[in-house]
Amino acid sequence: MFNGGECRGNNKIIDIELYEDIPATDYRNKAWLPLAPNTNSAAYNGQGGSFEVDPNYDDAASFDAAKAAIIAEYGATSRHNTHPYMNVKFKQSRPGTNNPDDVIYMRSSEMVLIEAEAKAMMTT
């Protein structure tokens, strides 16, 4: 997880309905954390900032443990907000830094596949 200000405060998340359309056998399922605690007190849905308002957690210990696990696994820092359905596809080689090693390259064949998938979905 990149340690830039925008990334710390505003997680990139997936729409719940789109996430639920991803089959359990699809490797892309692992790119999102559906049960990440919502630590952002400014969350637009009013369900962030503490376990009292996050519907996924009943107590402070489990809420805090979930955030600590994300920090440990994905290289976040204590200053990163977490949010349900947040993206965790890319890890940094030096977690907690702002080294720009999150440069994303895409093969042109992947773009062709994405277009083909989109056209197939439109016809069904």
Backbone torsions as a table, in degrees:
resi	resn	phi	psi	omega
1	MET	NA	126.5	-178.7
2	PHE	-67.8	142.2	-175.6
3	ASN	-97.1	26.1	175.1
4	GLY	-78.7	157.2	-175.4
5	GLY	-55.6	-44.3	-179.3
6	GLU	-65.0	-39.3	-179.4
7	CYS	-71.7	-34.4	178.9
8	ARG	-66.5	-40.3	-172.3
9	GLY	-93.6	-27.9	-173.3
10	ASN	-130.0	93.9	-179.4
11	ASN	-66.1	147.5	172.3
12	LYS	-85.4	123.0	-175.8
13	ILE	-124.0	162.2	179.2
14	ILE	-105.7	148.1	175.2
15	ASP	-62.3	136.6	-176.3
16	ILE	-59.0	-43.5	-179.3
17	GLU	-64.5	-38.9	177.1
18	LEU	-65.6	-43.8	178.7
19	TYR	-59.3	-42.9	-178.3
20	GLU	-68.2	-19.4	176.2
21	ASP	-79.9	-12.8	179.5
22	ILE	-79.1	121.3	-179.9
23	PRO	-60.4	148.8	-179.7
24	ALA	-61.0	-25.3	-179.0
25	THR	-83.7	-7.2	-178.4
26	ASP	-80.1	127.0	-178.3
27	TYR	-60.1	-24.1	-178.6
28	ARG	-67.2	-16.3	176.9
29	ASN	-58.1	-29.4	-176.8
30	LYS	-79.3	-2.3	-178.8
31	ALA	-85.3	-1.7	-175.6
32	TRP	-132.8	149.3	178.5
33	LEU	-115.4	91.8	-175.6
34	PRO	-64.6	-24.3	-177.7
35	LEU	-109.8	21.0	175.7
36	ALA	-62.8	139.9	178.9
37	PRO	-68.3	145.2	179.4
38	ASN	-89.7	96.0	-175.5
39	THR	-91.4	-3.6	-177.2
40	ASN	-85.2	109.2	-178.5
41	SER	-66.5	-15.1	178.5
42	ALA	-96.7	16.2	-178.7
43	ALA	-57.1	134.1	-175.2
44	TYR	-64.0	-24.6	-176.6
45	ASN	-88.4	1.1	178.7
46	GLY	72.2	12.6	-177.5
47	GLN	-113.2	31.0	-176.9
48	GLY	-128.0	160.7	174.2
49	GLY	110.8	-31.0	-179.6
50	SER	-163.3	167.9	-179.4
51	PHE	-66.7	-23.2	-178.4
52	GLU	-62.2	-29.8	-178.1
53	VAL	-111.2	-7.0	178.4
54	ASP	-87.2	116.2	-175.5
55	PRO	-67.3	-11.7	-178.5
56	ASN	-87.7	-8.1	-174.6
57	TYR	-133.4	138.5	-178.2
58	ASP	-100.9	-15.7	-177.5
59	ASP	-149.3	160.7	-176.9
60	ALA	-63.5	-37.0	-176.9
61	ALA	-62.3	-45.5	-179.8
62	SER	-71.1	-36.0	176.6
63	PHE	-61.2	-50.0	-179.6
64	ASP	-66.9	-37.1	179.0
65	ALA	-65.8	-38.2	178.7
66	ALA	-64.3	-42.0	178.1
67	LYS	-66.4	-42.1	179.1
68	ALA	-61.1	-37.9	178.9
69	ALA	-65.4	-38.4	178.1
70	ILE	-66.8	-42.1	177.7
71	ILE	-59.2	-46.4	-177.9
72	ALA	-67.4	-43.4	-174.8
73	GLU	-76.9	-38.9	-170.5
74	TYR	-110.7	4.2	176.0
75	GLY	75.0	23.6	175.1
76	ALA	-74.2	174.0	174.1
77	THR	-117.7	171.6	179.4
78	SER	-65.2	-16.8	179.3
79	ARG	-85.0	-10.4	177.4
80	HIS	-74.4	135.8	167.9
81	ASN	-80.4	151.8	171.7
82	THR	-119.1	159.6	-175.7
83	HIS	-155.0	140.8	175.4
84	PRO	-54.4	139.6	179.7
85	TYR	69.3	23.8	178.2
86	MET	-72.3	151.3	-179.9
87	ASN	-83.8	133.3	177.3
88	VAL	-135.4	32.7	-175.1
89	LYS	-66.1	-37.3	-173.8
90	PHE	-111.2	129.7	175.0
91	LYS	-106.9	152.1	177.5
92	GLN	-91.2	151.7	177.2
93	SER	-70.4	-29.0	176.3
94	ARG	-126.4	86.5	-175.5
95	PRO	-55.6	146.8	177.1
96	GLY	82.0	0.6	178.4
97	THR	-102.9	175.6	174.7
98	ASN	-112.7	33.1	173.4
99	ASN	-67.3	134.7	-175.7
100	PRO	-81.3	59.4	178.1
101	ASP	-96.0	22.1	177.0
102	ASP	-104.2	27.4	177.6
103	VAL	-70.3	125.3	-174.5
104	ILE	-103.5	127.7	175.5
105	TYR	-111.5	142.8	178.5
106	MET	-130.6	131.3	176.0
107	ARG	-72.0	147.9	179.1
108	SER	-63.0	-29.7	178.7
109	SER	-64.4	-30.5	177.3
110	GLU	-67.4	-38.6	178.2
111	MET	-65.1	-37.9	177.7
112	VAL	-64.0	-42.0	179.2
113	LEU	-63.9	-43.4	178.3
114	ILE	-59.8	-44.0	178.9
115	GLU	-63.5	-42.3	179.6
116	ALA	-63.8	-41.4	177.0
117	GLU	-61.7	-42.5	179.9
118	ALA	-63.2	-43.6	179.4
119	LYS	-65.6	-38.5	179.5
120	ALA	-65.1	-39.7	179.6
121	MET	-67.8	-32.3	-179.2
122	MET	-71.2	-25.3	-176.9
123	THR	-92.5	-7.4	-178.9
124	THR	-99.9	NA	NA
